[in-house]
Amino acid sequence: MNDNLIVSSCDGVIEIIFIDHHSRINEWEKLFAIRKKDGELETITVGFGGKVSSIEVEKGDQVIKGMVLAQVKEELFASGSE
């Protein structure tokens, strides 16, 4: 299993964290919402599934583009498979 970093795609403030530590995520699931300086809400998603191994930010934290938000251990099976 590989550790994948989830990074911010913009500068702003963490408005919503949709995931919990140790939760499983699916491809393109909403993970974070960041309020950009222009007031727009940007949703962070990723193209892989796995288990959250760490969350590096909290609601209200200032973030910059490229900053690590969380780490996910990618799982080898396809998302949504039984």
Backbone hydrogen bonds, N-H to C=O, Kabsch-Sander energy under -0.5 kcal/mol:
donor,donor_aa,acceptor,acceptor_aa,energy
4,N,2,N,-0.6
4,N,72,V,-3.4
6,I,70,A,-3.1
7,V,5,L,-0.6
8,S,67,M,-2.5
12,G,63,V,-2.4
13,V,35,R,-1.9
14,I,61,D,-2.7
15,E,33,A,-3.0
16,I,33,A,-1.6
18,F,16,I,-0.5
18,F,31,L,-2.4
19,I,31,L,-0.8
22,H,52,V,-1.2
23,S,20,D,-2.1
25,I,50,G,-3.1
28,W,46,V,-3.4
29,E,26,N,-1.8
31,L,44,I,-2.7
32,F,44,I,-1.0
33,A,16,I,-2.4
34,I,42,E,-3.1
35,R,13,V,-3.0
36,K,34,I,-0.8
36,K,40,E,-3.2
39,G,36,K,-2.3
42,E,34,I,-3.2
42,E,40,E,-0.6
44,I,32,F,-3.1
45,T,43,T,-0.5
50,G,25,I,-1.9
51,K,73,K,-2.1
52,V,23,S,-3.1
53,S,71,Q,-2.6
54,S,71,Q,-1.6
56,E,69,L,-2.9
57,V,69,L,-0.8
60,G,14,I,-3.0
61,D,58,E,-2.2
63,V,12,G,-3.1
66,G,8,S,-2.9
67,M,64,I,-2.4
69,L,6,I,-3.7
70,A,6,I,-1.5
71,Q,54,S,-2.5
72,V,4,N,-2.8
73,K,51,K,-3.0
74,E,2,N,-3.0
74,E,72,V,-0.8
75,E,49,G,-1.3
81,S,78,A,-1.7
